[in-house]
Amino acid sequence: MSDALEIAGTRVEPGSRQTVLVPLAPMYTSMDMVMPTHVVRGKKDGPVLFVSAAIHGDEINGVEIIRQLLGRPDLARLRGTLIAVPVVNVYGYTFRSRYLPDRRDLNRSFPGSASGSMASRMAHTFMEEVAEKATHGIDLHTGAVHRTNLPHVRVNFENEDSLKLAHAFRAPLIMHSTLRDGSLREAGHDLGIPMLLYEAGEALRFDRQAIRVGLRGVLTVMRSIGMLPATKAPKRRVKPVLSTGSRWVRAPDSGTLLSSIEVGDVVQDDQVMGYITDPLGGENIEVRATASGVVVGKALLPLVYEGEALFNIALVDNLKEFGDRLDRYESNLSGDPDLPPDLDAVLAHDPVD
């Protein structure tokens, strides 16, 4: 692998690592704004994987996953190239906002245009400087504000290469998700790049389980495509459950939601999942499941309006097995060779030079 990789005019040679500050539109205060991008290149040829986070600026679990990934000693044995972008939407991240200053959703603006809106130009920059140089991609997300998601992977089942990546990620659940117009996944698909989207936890909060599952997932994908040496597989690897889609449960009225349902719970169609009441102690209105499945998303704020999304139920075929699989999956996280025994040990690691 003799050729240098060039990002934003900076050349990164094989066998080296470097942080590249990709220029973006400056702030109206005249302060420069950049998208920090860390490139790790192995001495030997191999795939080029981009890992991105905080496309929605308030989704920060992925930022910590990438921080831990870049501190891994495994990267000394890397084949190919890792392009890590921990904060794509630096404007939203700075102001703790999902959106860009123009109120557009960056993940509905790909592939973008050099002469379009602010969001479109930023999407174009990411595609030109990162995605178009990659052979594979992983995009890290969380739930929105006041919502949490069970760790799971979203991928288009019709794309066999992307589905293989999803299985390699080893999340407890893989959900079929069609490509959304303007999404990074759609833009990657158009480039012929196999990629997946990881969902876990909630916005503006660190979720240790979500971070552990995500870190292991990125590492196992890298091993599966030959970027890192293989490790000994666990004796009882828990296969992910496949979901063909999901159904939302919406609030039948406005009020206060009282629920004992958590993400990961199995529910049956028409099961009572909670009640909506009011501060005066009036009528309790039942909230019922719209399908049988696994709860993969939940509203955390109990103050709700009529029609608001409360729960997201993933549709799965082998529903009876899921609860047992999830218990075994979580127990297998301890002692996994791709994870430290205690997350605090990782939080204390020395920063990368």
C-alpha positions as CSV (number, residue, x, y, z in Angstrom):
1,M,0.0,0.0,0.0
2,S,2.3,2.8,-1.3
3,D,-0.2,5.5,-2.1
4,A,-1.0,8.2,0.4
5,L,-4.7,8.9,1.3
6,E,-5.6,12.6,0.9
7,I,-8.3,14.2,2.9
8,A,-8.9,18.0,2.7
9,G,-5.5,18.4,1.2
10,T,-3.7,16.5,3.9
11,R,-1.8,13.3,2.9
12,V,-1.8,10.4,5.3
13,E,0.9,7.8,4.5
14,P,0.6,4.0,5.0
15,G,1.7,3.0,8.5
16,S,0.8,6.4,10.0
17,R,-2.1,8.1,11.8
18,Q,-3.1,11.7,11.7
19,T,-6.0,14.1,12.6
20,V,-7.2,16.1,9.7
21,L,-9.3,19.2,10.3
22,V,-11.8,19.3,7.4
23,P,-12.9,22.9,6.8
24,L,-16.6,23.8,7.1
25,A,-18.6,27.0,6.9
26,P,-17.2,29.5,9.5
27,M,-19.4,30.7,12.3
28,Y,-20.9,34.2,11.8
29,T,-18.6,35.4,14.6
30,S,-15.7,34.8,12.0
31,M,-14.5,31.8,14.0
32,D,-13.3,28.9,11.8
33,M,-15.3,25.6,12.0
34,V,-13.8,22.2,11.2
35,M,-14.8,18.6,11.2
36,P,-12.1,16.7,13.1
37,T,-11.3,13.4,11.2
38,H,-8.8,10.9,12.5
39,V,-7.2,8.6,10.0
40,V,-5.4,5.4,11.0
41,R,-3.5,3.6,8.1
42,G,-2.0,0.2,8.4
43,K,1.2,-0.8,6.7
44,K,-0.6,-3.4,4.7
45,D,-3.4,-3.0,2.2
46,G,-7.0,-3.7,3.1
47,P,-10.5,-2.2,3.4
48,V,-11.2,1.5,4.1
49,L,-13.8,1.8,6.8
50,F,-15.4,5.0,7.9
51,V,-17.0,5.2,11.3
52,S,-19.2,8.3,11.9
53,A,-21.1,9.7,14.9
54,A,-23.1,12.7,15.8
55,I,-24.6,13.3,12.4
56,H,-27.4,14.4,14.8
57,G,-25.5,16.7,17.0
58,D,-27.1,15.6,20.3
59,E,-26.5,11.9,19.8
60,I,-23.3,11.5,21.7
61,N,-22.9,7.7,22.5
62,G,-21.2,7.2,19.2
63,V,-18.7,10.0,20.0
64,E,-17.5,8.0,23.0
65,I,-17.5,4.7,21.0
66,I,-15.1,6.3,18.5
67,R,-13.0,7.8,21.3
68,Q,-12.5,4.4,22.8
69,L,-11.9,2.8,19.4
70,L,-9.1,5.2,18.6
71,G,-7.4,4.3,21.9
72,R,-7.3,0.5,21.2
73,P,-3.9,-1.1,21.0
74,D,-5.3,-3.4,18.3
75,L,-5.0,-0.6,15.8
76,A,-1.2,-1.2,15.7
77,R,-2.0,-4.4,13.7
78,L,-4.5,-2.7,11.4
79,R,-4.7,-3.7,7.7
80,G,-6.2,-1.1,5.5
81,T,-7.5,2.3,6.7
82,L,-9.8,3.5,9.4
83,I,-11.4,7.0,8.9
84,A,-13.0,8.0,12.2
85,V,-15.3,11.0,12.4
86,P,-16.6,11.3,16.0
87,V,-18.5,14.5,15.5
88,V,-19.9,15.1,12.0
89,N,-22.5,17.8,12.9
90,V,-20.1,20.0,14.9
91,Y,-22.6,22.9,14.9
92,G,-25.3,20.8,16.5
93,Y,-22.9,19.1,18.9
94,T,-21.6,22.5,20.0
95,F,-25.2,23.7,20.8
96,R,-26.5,20.3,22.0
97,S,-28.9,20.3,19.1
98,R,-30.0,17.5,16.8
99,Y,-30.1,19.9,13.8
100,L,-27.9,22.3,12.0
101,P,-28.2,26.1,12.5
102,D,-30.5,26.2,9.4
103,R,-32.8,23.8,11.2
104,R,-32.2,21.1,8.6
105,D,-31.6,17.5,9.4
106,L,-28.2,16.6,8.1
107,N,-29.2,12.9,7.7
108,R,-31.9,14.0,5.2
109,S,-29.4,16.1,3.1
110,F,-27.1,13.5,1.5
111,P,-25.3,13.4,-0.9
112,G,-25.6,17.2,-0.9
113,S,-24.3,19.8,-3.2
114,A,-21.3,22.2,-3.2
115,S,-23.7,25.1,-4.0
116,G,-26.8,24.1,-2.0
117,S,-28.0,24.9,1.6
118,M,-25.7,24.8,4.6
119,A,-26.8,21.2,5.3
120,S,-26.4,20.2,1.7
121,R,-22.9,21.7,1.5
122,M,-21.9,19.9,4.7
123,A,-23.2,16.6,3.4
124,H,-21.3,17.1,0.2
125,T,-18.1,17.8,2.1
126,F,-18.5,14.5,4.1
127,M,-19.2,12.5,1.0
128,E,-16.3,14.0,-0.9
129,E,-13.7,13.9,1.9
130,V,-14.8,10.7,3.7
131,A,-17.5,8.4,2.2
132,E,-16.2,8.4,-1.4
133,K,-12.8,7.2,-0.1
134,A,-14.3,4.2,1.8
135,T,-15.2,0.6,1.0
136,H,-17.4,0.1,4.1
137,G,-19.2,2.4,6.5
138,I,-20.7,2.3,10.1
139,D,-22.9,5.2,11.2
140,L,-23.6,5.5,15.0
141,H,-26.9,6.9,16.3
142,T,-29.0,7.1,19.5
143,G,-32.7,7.8,20.2
144,A,-33.9,11.4,20.1
145,V,-34.3,13.7,23.1
146,H,-36.3,12.0,25.9
147,R,-36.3,8.7,23.9
148,T,-34.2,5.6,24.3
149,N,-33.5,2.7,22.0
150,L,-32.5,-0.9,22.7
151,P,-29.1,-1.5,21.0
152,H,-29.8,-2.7,17.5
153,V,-28.6,-2.4,13.9
154,R,-30.7,-1.1,11.1
155,V,-29.9,-2.3,7.6
156,N,-31.6,-3.1,4.3
157,F,-32.1,-6.8,4.2
158,E,-32.0,-6.7,0.4
159,N,-28.4,-5.6,0.4
160,E,-26.5,-8.9,1.2
161,D,-23.2,-7.2,1.9
162,S,-24.7,-4.8,4.4
163,L,-26.6,-7.6,6.0
164,K,-23.3,-9.5,6.5
165,L,-21.9,-6.5,8.3
166,A,-25.0,-6.4,10.5
167,H,-24.5,-10.0,11.6
168,A,-20.8,-9.3,12.2
169,F,-21.7,-6.4,14.5
170,R,-23.4,-8.8,16.9
171,A,-26.1,-6.5,18.3
172,P,-29.0,-8.3,19.9
173,L,-31.4,-7.4,17.1
174,I,-31.1,-6.6,13.4
175,M,-34.0,-4.6,12.0
176,H,-34.9,-4.3,8.3
177,S,-35.0,-0.6,7.4
178,T,-35.6,0.7,3.9
179,L,-33.4,3.5,2.7
180,R,-34.6,7.0,3.6
181,D,-34.3,9.8,1.0
182,G,-31.3,12.0,1.8
183,S,-29.8,9.6,4.4
184,L,-26.2,8.7,4.6
185,R,-27.2,5.1,4.2
186,E,-28.9,5.9,0.9
187,A,-25.9,7.9,-0.3
188,G,-23.6,5.0,0.7
189,H,-25.8,2.5,-1.2
190,D,-25.6,4.7,-4.3
191,L,-21.8,4.5,-4.1
192,G,-21.9,0.8,-3.6
193,I,-20.6,0.9,-0.1
194,P,-21.9,-1.7,2.3
195,M,-22.9,0.1,5.5
196,L,-25.1,-0.2,8.6
197,L,-26.6,2.1,11.2
198,Y,-26.3,1.4,14.9
199,E,-29.0,2.7,17.2
200,A,-28.7,2.6,21.0
201,G,-29.5,4.8,24.1
202,E,-30.8,8.3,24.2
203,A,-29.7,11.8,23.1
204,L,-27.4,13.9,25.4
205,R,-26.7,10.9,27.7
206,F,-24.0,8.3,27.9
207,D,-25.4,4.7,28.1
208,R,-22.6,2.3,29.2
209,Q,-24.3,-0.7,27.8
210,A,-24.9,1.0,24.5
211,I,-21.3,2.1,24.3
212,R,-20.0,-1.4,25.1
213,V,-22.2,-3.1,22.5
214,G,-21.2,-0.4,19.9
215,L,-17.5,-0.6,20.6
216,R,-17.5,-4.4,20.3
217,G,-19.7,-4.2,17.2
218,V,-17.2,-1.9,15.4
219,L,-14.3,-4.1,16.3
220,T,-16.0,-7.4,15.3
221,V,-17.0,-5.8,11.9
222,M,-13.3,-4.8,11.4
223,R,-12.2,-8.4,12.2
224,S,-14.9,-9.8,9.8
225,I,-13.6,-7.8,6.9
226,G,-9.9,-8.5,7.6
227,M,-8.9,-5.2,9.1
228,L,-7.9,-6.7,12.5
229,P,-6.8,-10.2,13.4
230,A,-9.5,-12.6,14.4
231,T,-10.0,-13.4,18.1
232,K,-11.3,-16.6,19.6
233,A,-15.0,-16.8,19.3
234,P,-17.1,-17.2,22.4
235,K,-18.2,-20.7,23.2
236,R,-21.9,-19.8,23.1
237,R,-22.2,-16.9,20.6
238,V,-25.8,-15.5,20.8
239,K,-27.2,-15.0,17.3
240,P,-29.1,-11.7,16.7
241,V,-32.8,-11.8,16.3
242,L,-34.1,-10.5,12.9
243,S,-36.9,-8.0,12.7
244,T,-38.8,-7.3,9.5
245,G,-39.9,-3.8,10.6
246,S,-41.6,-2.0,13.5
247,R,-44.9,-0.5,14.6
248,W,-45.3,2.6,16.7
249,V,-47.7,2.9,19.7
250,R,-49.0,6.4,20.0
251,A,-50.7,8.2,22.8
252,P,-54.5,7.9,22.6
253,D,-54.9,11.2,24.6
254,S,-52.8,13.9,26.2
255,G,-51.7,13.5,29.8
256,T,-49.1,11.7,32.0
257,L,-47.8,8.3,30.9
258,L,-47.5,5.6,33.6
259,S,-45.7,2.6,32.3
260,S,-43.6,-0.3,33.5
261,I,-42.5,-1.4,30.0
262,E,-38.8,-1.2,29.3
263,V,-36.8,-1.5,26.0
264,G,-36.1,-5.2,25.5
265,D,-39.4,-6.3,26.8
266,V,-41.6,-8.7,24.8
267,V,-45.2,-7.6,24.4
268,Q,-48.3,-9.2,22.8
269,D,-50.7,-7.5,20.4
270,D,-53.3,-5.4,22.3
271,Q,-51.4,-5.9,25.6
272,V,-51.8,-3.0,28.0
273,M,-48.4,-1.2,28.1
274,G,-49.4,1.6,30.4
275,Y,-52.0,4.3,31.2
276,I,-52.4,7.9,30.5
277,T,-53.8,9.9,33.4
278,D,-53.9,13.6,34.5
279,P,-52.7,15.6,37.5
280,L,-56.2,15.7,38.9
281,G,-56.5,11.9,39.1
282,G,-59.1,11.6,36.4
283,E,-59.8,8.6,34.1
284,N,-56.9,6.2,33.4
285,I,-56.8,5.6,29.6
286,E,-55.2,2.4,28.5
287,V,-52.2,2.4,26.1
288,R,-52.3,-0.9,24.1
289,A,-49.7,-2.6,21.9
290,T,-50.3,-2.3,18.2
291,A,-48.5,-5.6,17.5
292,S,-46.6,-8.5,19.1
293,G,-42.9,-7.9,19.2
294,V,-39.9,-6.5,21.1
295,V,-39.9,-3.0,22.5
296,V,-36.9,-1.3,20.8
297,G,-37.8,2.3,21.5
298,K,-39.5,4.1,24.4
299,A,-40.4,7.7,25.3
300,L,-38.8,8.6,28.6
301,L,-40.6,11.9,29.3
302,P,-44.0,11.0,30.9
303,L,-45.7,14.2,29.7
304,V,-47.3,13.4,26.4
305,Y,-49.7,14.8,23.8
306,E,-52.3,12.9,21.9
307,G,-50.7,11.2,18.9
308,E,-47.2,11.3,20.3
309,A,-45.0,8.2,19.7
310,L,-44.6,6.3,23.0
311,F,-43.2,2.9,22.1
312,N,-41.6,1.3,19.0
313,I,-42.2,-2.4,18.7
314,A,-40.0,-4.5,16.5
315,L,-41.7,-7.3,14.6
316,V,-39.9,-10.6,15.0
317,D,-40.8,-14.2,14.1
318,N,-39.1,-16.1,17.0
319,L,-40.6,-13.9,19.7
320,K,-40.6,-16.6,22.4
321,E,-36.8,-17.0,22.2
322,F,-36.0,-13.3,22.3
323,G,-36.1,-12.8,26.1
324,D,-33.8,-15.7,26.8
325,R,-31.5,-14.6,24.0
326,L,-31.3,-11.1,25.4
327,D,-30.4,-12.4,28.9
328,R,-27.6,-14.6,27.4
329,Y,-26.4,-11.8,25.2
330,E,-26.0,-9.4,28.1
331,S,-24.3,-12.0,30.2
332,N,-21.8,-12.7,27.4
333,L,-20.7,-9.0,27.3
334,S,-18.7,-9.6,30.5
335,G,-15.5,-11.4,29.6
336,D,-15.7,-10.6,25.9
337,P,-12.1,-10.4,24.5
338,D,-13.0,-7.2,22.6
339,L,-14.1,-5.4,25.8
340,P,-12.2,-4.4,28.9
341,P,-13.5,-5.9,32.2
342,D,-14.5,-2.6,33.5
343,L,-15.5,0.5,31.4
344,D,-13.9,2.7,34.0
345,A,-10.5,1.3,32.9
346,V,-11.2,2.6,29.4
347,L,-12.4,5.9,30.5
348,A,-9.1,6.5,32.2
349,H,-6.8,5.5,29.3
350,D,-4.2,7.9,28.1
351,P,-5.2,10.1,25.2
352,V,-3.8,9.3,21.7
353,D,-0.8,11.3,20.7
